[in-house]
């Protein structure tokens, strides 16, 4: 394994550790809170955070991306970015405070106003975050980021759960957000020796690159939060809460790969940007790993949706099962495309990301409006799936041409995971129809555990069987897993010592 590959693998493990820890905490807290709070409680917070994300987006120029890709990073660059980070946070908090009563009146929900005031305080605190933590990603020191983000999430989840048991209201979610933000800001100064100060020396160079990232952030917001905003106006807070929780669960198994891999690969792609052959090789390897994991996880979620929802969320969320099936497929398509943005940014082409995001907004938003009006939350889910299905071929075509990759060779990446996932679904359906689980209560945790185990074993057996039949190709997830197992066995049993 070459030096950049070892570096990427090590970074990837740390980033995946961060992501998995946070996702597991979020998953567990969502399951518990769903039994303590109502869909209306989740809906109020989802509507509020959608607006807050819009306000924060207005001041988000993606300074961290600029700082990571900058070759000769200086203290004045960090200080300039921190100065604008703080100024924008204060402006955002003031804007949210002033607009809170009007937004609450627009949604005909008076309980939103005090929620906005609390979230404005959270924005202000976040503005003081130490900008020096950006060097964790730039220098591939993701172990420090682990100790920044995971303990903060633990305290936030703990605060939410304690408040939920005590109050049984939407304020439990707000308390968790505030606790996590305060902890993260404090930890940023403990883990980074850099001490920011006020400076405007690097303003011109900072905004020359970041203006494109600003539009990317704006468009990303429209894609991520448009269902909350549109459904909130068309169908009300219950539909928003239903879609929000369904979307979180549907994308949890697949999207947990996207963000961490993007964070780990971006600095490595920056180093390889002058060698298109190595860059293409790295992209294909990352895409093959994402396919090997994301496809079966998403397909399994769709296959088990009718059991997952009542077991994990309870009977009051029964309407989420159809949404989970639709959004699970959309999550797979989105995850497989997610690594392309890092390629464009590493090559200094933020405008390419902007073009693709504009295309997504143009496709998705009109479909959301039309289908949400007709079928509310289910319509929004179908809009998401249709949008991803239309955009995916264009995205892959763009990046394959840029990296001079052959379509047939690249598409082979998806073949084994898709075939193995199909066999997995057949095995799950056969297990559910057999007498193996007849002695257990229908839709119980025991049944779910058995099915997950059957799906996991079936997928691995078929995937590795196909790999052997195809000649045990190198540079595939199967070959990496076999290599790791061999290395572990040598260490464990002292082979070759």
C-alpha positions, 0 to 999 in steps of 0.5 A: 500500500502506497504512502497516501493510501496508508494515510487515507486509510488511517484518517478514514478509520478515525473519521469513521470512528467519529461518525459512527460514535455520533450516529449511534448516539443520535440513533439511540437518543432518537429511539428513546426520545421518540417514546418520550416525545410526540411527533408534534414536539419533533415537528416544532424543533424541525421547523425551527432548526430549518429556519435556523439553518437558513439563517446560519447558511447566510453567513457560511462561506465555507472558510474551513474548506478554503483553509484546508486546501490552501498550501501556505496557511498563515496565522493571518488567514486563520485570524481573518476567518475567525473574525468573520466567523464571529461577526457573521454569528452575531449578525445571524443571532440578531436577525433570528431574534428580530424575525422570530415573532413574524416566523412564528405567526407565519407558521401559526405556531406561537411556541416557535418564538422562545425556541428561536431565542434559545437557538439564537443564543446557541449561534452566538456561542458557536461564533467563538469556536476556535478556528485552529481546529481546522488544522486537525483535518488539514494535517490529518490529525482526526484523533483530536477531532474525535475528542472534540466532537464525540464527548460534546455529543455525549453531553448533548444527548445526556442533557436531552434525555434528562430533560425529556424525562423531566419535562416531556416537551420539545424543550428537551431537544433544545437543551441538548443542542445548547449543551452540545454547542457549549461543550464543543466550543470549550473543547476547541480551545482545550485541544488546539493551541492556536489562539485566534485574534481579530484580523482583516489582512487576508479578506480579499483572498479568503472571499475570492475562493469562498464566494463559490462555497457560499452559493454551495452552502445556500443550495445545499440548504435548499436541498436539505431543508426544503421538505421541512419548509414546504411540508410545514406550510402545506401539511403542518408540523405532524407531517414535518415530524413524520418526514424528519424522523423517517428521513433521519432513519432512512439515511442513517446507515448510508449517509454515515459513510458519506460525510466522514469519507469526504472529510478523510479523502479531501486532504488526500485528494488535495495532495493528488490533484496534479496527478489525474491517474492517481486521483482517479485510482483513489476515487474508484477505490473509495467508491468501491468501498462505499458501494460495498457497505452502503448498498446492502445497508440501504437495501436491508433497511428497505426490506425490514422497514415494516418491522423496524418502525414498530420495534424501534419507534413504537406504534404511533410511528406506523406511518413512517414505514412507507416513507422509510422504504422510499427514502432508503433507496434515495439514501443509497443513490445520494451516498454513492454520489457524495464523494464527487464534491471532494474531487472538484474542490480538491482541484480548485473547481468549486463552481462545478459543485455549484452547477451540480447543486443548481441542477439538484434544486431545479429538479427537486424543489418543484417536485417537492411542491407538487407531490407534497401537495398531493400526498404530503410526507409520502409525496415528499419522499417520492420527490426525493427518490425521483430527484436522486434517480434523475441526477445520479447518471449526470453526476457520475458522467461528469466525474468519470469524464473529468478523471478519464475513467471508463464507464464499464470498468467503473460500473463493475464497482456496483455489480457484486454489491447489487447482486449480493444485496438481491440475494440477501433480500430473498434470504430475508423474505424466506426467513420471514416466511419460515418457521424459524421465527414462528415462536417469537412475537411478530415484529419483536426485537428478537425477530429483528435481531435474527433477520439482521444476522441472516442478512449480514451473513448472507450478504458477506457470503455471496459478496465474497463468493462472487469475488472468488469467482471473479478471480479474487481481484485486487484493490477491492473491499473484499481483498482489503478485508482478507488482507486485514484478517491475515494481518490480524491472524499473524499478529494474534498467533505470532505467524512469521515472527 
